[in-house]
């Protein structure tokens, strides 16, 4: 406790010191800016003018927007057409106080979060209208909530990004944390003719291959109308290395190995230690010797049985390589027509497509469901009653495998947004717009999994490396293709298809002027998303390594084991003894084996050296010889995909009405502006799930070959609810350059669609964990208070300090219920509906009548989550401080605390919310030269809730993350005084080469770590 208090005092001292330095710098700036006594006009000395353009002009525009806003609003503005100050929309938004960015393992920003709530609590608008992107997000992501993948939209085609943190009645609901509007370029942004083009070469350090991006944007106005078109193309050559575990686990000791009644009290227990030493265990172990408590203590000197029981090791300790190409193309077209000064029509369209062709390789130590034997194991704690971490040891009778994953993701989005603004009279204005977007996503992710033979004497030496990337060294030569077999291996062909669609109409009517006006409006939005998964793994596996039977029947009929057998012409009658009865009544096809398409004898020929010194599968040849495309094209529907997303549907039709008053007044002699209003929204919601249930005719059919396939059916549930969302904002000018603001509001975010889904997801290969939906979940409601003060110090400079509080009602908690596997029959899941690999996993835990599973279900808690925070924004030009003009600094910092109260609040936190984030930049821009060094920091936070891998107290946490980026440009036209000459740019992303790391329960249990390396960019931009 004393250490925590010291750290708290230290943090407060650092903040106080920073504010003191800041105040001193500003005071010095203003002291030097103080004018002397007025002199005669004739005696005035010529003034040195610093031209404000480029990046500084972007900051100036943002400061101007912030000052003019009534509420708590920040914006990022483009320096010019096709010249946004950042290369990624999420990265740009992270420069705003209170906005954090979530990154893919390649280092790119993908989604954002605002003020301590996750990305699904942020409403993303495109030109003022809701959008949805069908993408599953980052690698191994699912994006089944309401997050929007911002990586699909390039910054080149946008001119302004606006973040509204205090909602007003006119804002579209759905963002309890905030609303972000992405404004694409329009022709009247710059009248006349404007043409800009850019080309940039990129090189990611680890990939060591050159990619590139380019954009072209042209605009022309003709009196009262104008058109604009733009395209942006990019290709990234990507390679990321990493360490993964898919969780940690511990041994499931038998009564003979730990007679205590509370053995395995921490949960987990994904692997067993054999009752006797198996043949081929090596390490001098005697075959058949009983492995009981005494034996374990003797072979792990210095440890207690509690330590052996509860110490955790990586469930799948593995290194990974993720490499390939990412192609992206986007286009916009915009038209504007202004027939009169008071009438404005516009049309915005956008199309964007991303095509990722990647390979994902992982090289694993197979602990899950295994039967390894620990020898000379060491742990980090003497008391393991609440768990501890294995720091080292030798593990006999174990296996290693590698998994080759080809990944082809395609996502596109198209949208159209026509609208009008009509000033009917000087005091009456009508705004109206229509919007439509559609997005499609396909995820193709076949995998090939080959493993070292069981009982082959393979032994792993493990070293935790104090929480760094552990060392896992096997006695088997894992680079030798002959070291791998099919036995207990597998292949998968699992795919995912998504479609999202949004359409709506919004209209506003304003009566009055700037001094006082009344505004009301109506909004209708229809948003839909359907996720459809397919899976043909069992059939493909039977053909690839299951001796290729002439007939393959879907579950619950059995499937041949994957062992690479090749006995062409042999009878397969034993596989389906009930063939010709029940489901197959009347069938006369001869049951024979054709021999595995990739037999064990040929397997090694498909394992070849990879580009990074490790073996891979020769995928093109393997796919052709295994007839992969045939099985991909004919894959049947499935309840879940390889991303972990479940087949489901969400449709929401919302009707909103609002009324608000805006105006200017005086309070105690100070000029003031205000906004007050209320929004009413009615939501008609439909959620659906693809559920699979056993065919009742199978009750009397016991033989494989006679059983009817499961019955797949879509189940839909509808509900209707309404919400009333009041809001009020006040801005007071204490001086012409000092503005105080206060706001109160209620905002809402609808529940996670995946948690609403009326079905069960039981896709884990180990058949040990699953999730079940809850269609009765209510929306999150947040009561918000904001108080802030801004000091505008001149040009782009300002200091902003804002305190905020969010009290969230209706937050969800996950109930983790351990129950018999047999209880899943209520959802149509039984032993016969499982995949062969899942059946093997169930058998290893005692069979379907003994094995247990952990089901997770979300529900609304009765308590509240209170988030309090402090935001600091500081932009300071240093022209009056430094002898060289053009320098400046830009700092944003956010401090957040959270506390839950009431039912379900014990241990509850909003996930992925760092207590402190900041973005500090030093920039120089003058005489055509620009350089900017930016440092982003995000403090570690809890990333996932407890009960990970069935271990009661195990949650996931992220480490601190720091990233240093460098941007620079030289305007050759200005430097050499040549019109039309281009601008040269050079950038480095992740200059400090930081890695992203998470840990499992204990800080020295490295859950995952990814190293994207540095990315270098060299480009040219021209404007005509």
Beta strands, then each sheet from edge to edge (+ up, - down):
strand 1: 73-77
strand 2: 99-103
strand 3: 109-114
strand 4: 122-126
strand 5: 129-130
strand 6: 158-164
strand 7: 178-184
strand 8: 193-204
strand 9: 209-222
strand 10: 225-244
strand 11: 248-249
strand 12: 311-314
strand 13: 316-340
strand 14: 343-366
strand 15: 373-379
strand 16: 388-396
strand 17: 399-425
strand 18: 428-444
strand 19: 447-451
strand 20: 460-463
strand 21: 471-474
strand 22: 485-492
strand 23: 494-512
strand 24: 516-535
strand 25: 607-609
strand 26: 615-617
strand 27: 636-638
strand 28: 648-667
strand 29: 670-693
strand 30: 711-735
strand 31: 738-749
strand 32: 760-761
strand 33: 769-772
strand 34: 780-794
strand 35: 797-809
strand 36: 812-820
strand 37: 852-860
strand 38: 864-877
strand 39: 887-901
strand 40: 916-926
strand 41: 929-938
strand 42: 942-944
strand 43: 956-958
strand 44: 961-971
strand 45: 983-989
strand 46: 996-1000
strand 47: 1006-1011
strand 48: 1015-1023
sheet 1: 1+ 6- 7+ 4+ 5-
sheet 2: 2+ 3-
sheet 3: 22+ 19- 17+ 14- 13+ 10- 9+ 8- 48+ 45- 44+ 41- 40+ 39- 38+ 35- 34+ 31- 30+ 29- 28+ 24- 23+ 18-
sheet 4: 22+ 19- 17+ 14- 13+ 10- 9+ 8- 48+ 45- 44+ 41- 40+ 39- 38+ 35- 34+ 31- 30+ 29- 28+ 24- 27+
sheet 5: 22+ 19- 17+ 14- 13+ 10- 47+ 46- 43+ 42-
sheet 6: 11+ 12- 16- 15+
sheet 7: 11+ 12- 16- 20+ 21-
sheet 8: 25+ 26-
sheet 9: 32+ 33- 37- 36+
end
